[in-house]
Amino acid sequence: MSHPTGAEKALVHTVECVAEVLGTEPDRIDPGAPLVTLGLESFTAVRLRRRIRERTGRDLPLTALLGEGATAERVAEHLTDHGAPGGEAAGTPGDPTRSTGVREARGGPAGGTSAGHAPVGEGTEG
């Protein structure tokens, strides 16, 4: 009897999560079909991301779920490729070493500086 690989486990978990948020059975999910074709949209993508985070401890960017070519297979590959050896997801919830998919902003809120901005109220007539 063979044991499932990390990639196989990741795919099973991903398909189960997709089925759950779409309100269907896992056997009705084609792992190679685009998730948006299966009915995933922004609201359900947020729910799917949360469900995957609960199961794996990984926080995927929404583009991994809604982006061009996003399928259950690709999501599972992403979880496996970016996880720990053996296909297990790296880190645990709350572990600061795990990847969150969030980039740090640099400079200012929009990545720039506030130099050159007029103070509030300057140049207004009252």
Buried (B, 14 or more C-beta within 10 A) or exposed (E): EEEEEBBBBBBBBBBBBBBBBBEEEBEEBBBEEBBBEBEBEEEBBBBBBEBBBEBBBBBBBBEBBBEEEBBBBBBBBBBBEBBEEEBBBBBEEEEEEBBEBEEEEEEEEEEEEEEEEEEEEEEEEE
